[in-house]
């Protein structure tokens, strides 16, 4: 009769409760591991997006410098070259604080949306 679990004080009901408790404990641990893995993945994705954004900014700067140097090399007069470089370098200081303020005001969850737009 103990295996049937008919009586509340039977050994079978204690085993069933113990098994249930162990199962809940195991599921809770697995849920915790899943949440930790999710947080780690989100952290990895933010790091990747930040590196990609940084690489794009560096590439844009390199392209801009190449265009300036090609314009300098293409011109025979040295005077127009600094004049051409001055307007291009003037917007750069205005551009650099903008991403920093944009990152500071936007929530972290908004950064993955930047990847959806080319």
Helices and strands as residue ranges (DSSP letters): H 11-74, H 78-105, G 108-110, H 113-116
